[in-house]
């Protein structure tokens, strides 16, 4: 549910783009949006599997997401959405929206937003945000999910994440760890996180991977394993990453 590492890149350099190239990109993005937005569950802010982290999508970058939830004894559930990173005045923001597509009637739309800051180099990055803000059918969507979380890079070996989420009858600690390394010269992230569910009556850890197999595409999957009651479930998600600002070297 939760994605992109906030990596630093070199200085942005604008390059001329042909009109034909721009039109091709516009048609592609429009087509993908048309598939995703007629639709969620919870807004997919950047993070691990089931927790948000202090990561944000890169500045002037749009991420389109399509994901499916599978499991024994349940009908597959399909959702889609987008998130976008913006950094005005060197501040890090992310906004996004998600919607349920199938089964049943589409139309439930929820929004998310977050702000992240790293006060000093080598300090943790701190973040506050809100997800599950219903645009339509508030009774079905439930209350907004507000959170505060910190992420800390341990010498480049792994990252630790911790915080707390606030929601009526569903508040939870947010705990996670991830590590990223190269496979076939592409980044592969392995992560574990844990939340409390059912009004804090049980813990649900999850184990996932995310592979950036192309500069514009990432595939991720994770398994949810409730510890006391309920059946496991598997989430499959495809991300299309489109930097729409000045191109970077």
C-alpha positions as CSV (number, residue, x, y, z in Angstrom):
1,X,0.0,0.0,0.0
2,X,2.8,2.2,0.8
3,X,6.1,3.2,-2.1
4,X,9.1,5.3,-3.7
5,X,12.3,5.9,-1.9
6,X,13.1,9.6,-1.9
7,X,16.5,9.5,-3.6
8,X,18.6,12.6,-4.3
9,X,19.5,13.3,-7.9
10,X,21.8,15.7,-9.7
11,X,20.7,19.2,-10.8
12,X,17.8,19.4,-13.1
13,X,18.6,20.3,-16.7
14,X,15.8,21.3,-19.1
15,X,16.0,19.7,-22.5
16,X,13.8,20.5,-25.6
17,X,11.1,18.1,-26.3
18,X,9.4,17.5,-29.6
19,X,5.7,18.0,-29.9
20,X,5.2,14.5,-31.0
21,X,7.1,13.1,-28.0
22,X,5.0,15.3,-25.7
23,X,1.8,14.1,-27.3
24,X,2.8,10.4,-27.0
25,X,3.5,10.9,-23.3
26,X,0.2,12.8,-22.8
27,X,-1.8,10.0,-24.5
28,X,-0.1,7.3,-22.5
29,X,-0.7,9.0,-19.2
30,X,-4.3,9.8,-20.1
31,X,-4.9,6.2,-21.0
32,X,-3.4,4.9,-17.8
33,X,-5.3,7.4,-15.7
34,X,-8.5,6.4,-17.4
35,X,-7.9,2.8,-16.2
36,X,-7.0,3.8,-12.7
37,X,-9.2,6.7,-11.6
38,X,-12.8,5.3,-12.1
39,X,-12.2,3.7,-8.9
40,X,-9.9,2.1,-2.9
41,X,-9.2,1.0,0.2
42,X,-6.7,3.4,1.8
43,X,-4.7,6.0,-0.1
44,X,-1.3,4.8,-1.2
45,X,1.1,7.2,0.3
46,X,4.7,6.4,0.0
47,X,5.8,3.8,2.5
48,X,6.3,0.1,3.0
49,X,3.5,-2.5,2.8
50,X,0.8,-1.3,5.2
51,X,2.5,1.7,6.8
52,X,3.3,5.2,5.6
53,X,6.9,6.3,6.0
54,X,8.7,9.7,5.8
55,X,9.5,9.0,2.1
56,X,7.8,11.2,-0.5
57,X,7.6,10.8,-4.2
58,X,10.3,12.8,-6.1
59,X,9.6,16.4,-7.0
60,X,7.4,16.8,-10.1
61,X,6.9,13.1,-10.4
62,X,3.6,11.3,-10.9
63,X,3.1,7.7,-9.9
64,X,0.1,5.7,-11.2
65,X,-0.8,2.6,-9.3
66,X,-3.0,-0.4,-10.0
67,X,-3.2,-3.1,-7.3
68,X,-5.1,-6.3,-6.6
69,X,-5.7,-8.1,-3.2
70,X,-6.0,-11.9,-3.2
71,X,-6.5,-14.5,-0.6
72,X,-8.2,-17.8,0.4
73,X,-11.9,-17.5,0.7
74,X,-12.2,-14.0,-0.7
75,X,-13.0,-12.4,-4.1
76,X,-10.1,-10.6,-5.7
77,X,-10.4,-6.8,-5.1
78,X,-9.0,-4.3,-7.6
79,X,-8.1,-0.7,-6.9
80,X,-6.1,2.1,-8.5
81,X,-4.8,5.5,-7.8
82,X,-2.0,8.0,-8.1
83,X,0.4,10.0,-6.0
84,X,2.5,13.0,-6.9
85,X,5.6,14.7,-5.3
86,X,6.0,18.5,-5.1
87,X,8.8,20.4,-3.5
88,X,8.0,24.2,-3.5
89,X,10.5,26.3,-1.6
90,X,12.6,23.1,-1.1
91,X,9.8,21.6,1.1
92,X,8.7,18.0,0.5
93,X,5.0,17.4,-0.1
94,X,3.0,14.5,-1.5
95,X,-0.6,14.3,-2.5
96,X,-2.7,11.5,-4.0
97,X,-6.0,9.8,-4.5
98,X,-7.2,6.2,-4.7
99,X,-10.4,4.5,-5.8
100,X,-12.0,1.1,-5.7
101,X,-12.6,-0.4,-9.2
102,X,-14.0,-3.9,-8.7
103,X,-15.9,-6.0,-7.7
104,X,-19.1,-4.0,-7.2
105,X,-19.7,-0.5,-8.2
106,X,-16.7,1.8,-8.5
107,X,-16.8,5.4,-7.3
108,X,-15.5,5.5,-3.7
109,X,-12.6,8.0,-3.9
110,X,-10.3,8.9,-1.0
111,X,-7.5,11.5,-0.8
112,X,-4.1,11.5,1.0
113,X,-1.4,14.1,1.7
114,X,1.8,14.3,3.7
115,X,4.7,16.7,4.5
116,X,8.2,15.5,5.4
117,X,11.3,17.3,6.7
118,X,14.8,16.3,7.7
119,X,16.1,19.0,10.1
120,X,19.8,18.2,9.7
121,X,21.9,15.8,7.7
122,X,22.2,12.3,9.3
123,X,19.1,13.0,11.4
124,X,15.8,11.0,11.0
125,X,13.3,12.4,8.5
126,X,10.0,13.3,10.2
127,X,6.6,13.3,8.5
128,X,3.0,14.1,9.3
129,X,0.1,13.2,7.0
130,X,-3.5,12.1,6.5
131,X,-5.0,9.4,4.4
132,X,-8.5,8.0,3.7
133,X,-10.1,11.4,3.4
134,X,-13.3,10.5,1.6
135,X,-14.6,12.6,-1.3
136,X,-17.7,10.4,-1.7
137,X,-19.6,8.0,0.6
138,X,-18.0,8.9,3.9
139,X,-20.0,6.3,5.8
140,X,-18.5,3.5,3.6
141,X,-14.9,4.9,3.6
142,X,-14.7,5.5,7.4
143,X,-12.9,8.3,9.2
144,X,-9.6,9.9,8.0
145,X,-6.4,8.2,9.1
146,X,-3.9,10.8,10.5
147,X,-0.3,9.8,11.3
148,X,3.1,11.0,12.4
149,X,6.2,8.9,11.5
150,X,10.0,9.1,11.4
151,X,12.4,7.2,9.1
152,X,16.1,6.7,9.8
153,X,18.8,5.4,7.5
154,X,21.3,3.2,9.4
155,X,24.6,3.8,7.5
156,X,23.0,2.8,4.2
157,X,22.5,-0.8,5.3
158,X,18.8,-0.6,6.3
159,X,16.2,1.9,7.3
160,X,14.0,2.0,10.4
161,X,10.5,3.4,10.5
162,X,8.3,4.2,13.5
163,X,5.3,6.3,14.3
164,X,1.6,6.2,15.2
165,X,-1.6,6.4,13.3
166,X,-4.8,7.9,14.6
167,X,-8.3,6.8,13.4
168,X,-11.5,6.3,15.3
169,X,-11.5,2.7,16.7
170,X,-8.5,1.8,14.6
171,X,-5.4,3.7,15.9
172,X,-2.2,1.7,15.7
173,X,1.6,1.9,16.1
174,X,3.5,2.0,12.8
175,X,6.6,-0.2,12.8
176,X,8.8,-1.1,9.8
177,X,12.3,-1.9,8.4
178,X,13.5,-2.1,4.8
179,X,16.8,-2.6,2.9
180,X,17.5,-1.9,-0.7
181,X,20.2,-3.5,-2.9
182,X,20.8,-4.0,-6.6
183,X,19.6,-7.0,-8.7
184,X,20.5,-6.9,-12.4
185,X,21.5,-3.2,-11.9
186,X,18.0,-2.4,-10.7
187,X,16.9,-1.5,-7.1
188,X,15.2,-4.2,-5.1
189,X,13.6,-3.3,-1.7
190,X,12.8,-5.9,0.9
191,X,10.7,-4.8,3.8
192,X,8.8,-5.9,6.9
193,X,6.2,-3.9,8.7
194,X,3.5,-4.4,11.4
195,X,0.3,-2.7,12.5
196,X,-2.5,-3.4,14.9
197,X,-5.9,-4.1,13.5
198,X,-9.5,-4.7,14.8
199,X,-9.4,-1.9,17.3
200,X,-5.9,-3.0,18.5
201,X,-7.1,-6.5,19.3
202,X,-4.4,-8.2,17.2
203,X,-1.1,-7.5,15.3
204,X,-0.7,-8.0,11.6
205,X,2.8,-8.2,10.2
206,X,3.5,-8.1,6.5
207,X,6.5,-9.1,4.3
208,X,7.1,-7.6,0.9
209,X,9.4,-6.8,-2.0
210,X,9.5,-4.0,-4.5
211,X,11.5,-4.1,-7.7
212,X,12.2,-1.2,-10.0
213,X,12.6,-3.2,-13.2
214,X,12.6,-0.1,-15.4
215,X,13.1,3.7,-14.8
216,X,9.3,4.1,-15.4
217,X,8.0,0.9,-13.8
218,X,8.1,-0.9,-10.4
219,X,6.4,-4.1,-9.3
220,X,5.7,-4.8,-5.7
221,X,4.0,-7.5,-3.7
222,X,3.4,-8.3,0.0
223,X,1.7,-10.8,2.2
224,X,-0.4,-9.9,5.2
225,X,-0.4,-12.4,8.1
226,X,-2.9,-11.7,10.9
227,X,-1.5,-13.3,14.1
228,X,-4.7,-14.3,15.8
229,X,-7.8,-14.2,13.6
230,X,-8.4,-13.8,9.9
231,X,-6.8,-15.3,6.8
232,X,-3.6,-14.2,5.1
233,X,-3.9,-12.0,2.0
234,X,-1.5,-11.1,-0.9
235,X,-1.3,-7.7,-2.6
236,X,0.1,-7.3,-6.1
237,X,0.8,-3.7,-7.3
238,X,2.1,-2.2,-10.5
239,X,3.5,1.4,-10.4
240,X,4.0,3.6,-13.5
241,X,6.5,6.4,-12.6
242,X,6.4,9.6,-14.8
243,X,8.7,12.6,-14.0
244,X,6.8,15.4,-15.7
245,X,9.1,18.3,-14.7
246,X,12.4,19.3,-16.4
247,X,14.3,16.1,-17.3
248,X,17.3,15.2,-15.2
249,X,20.6,13.7,-16.3
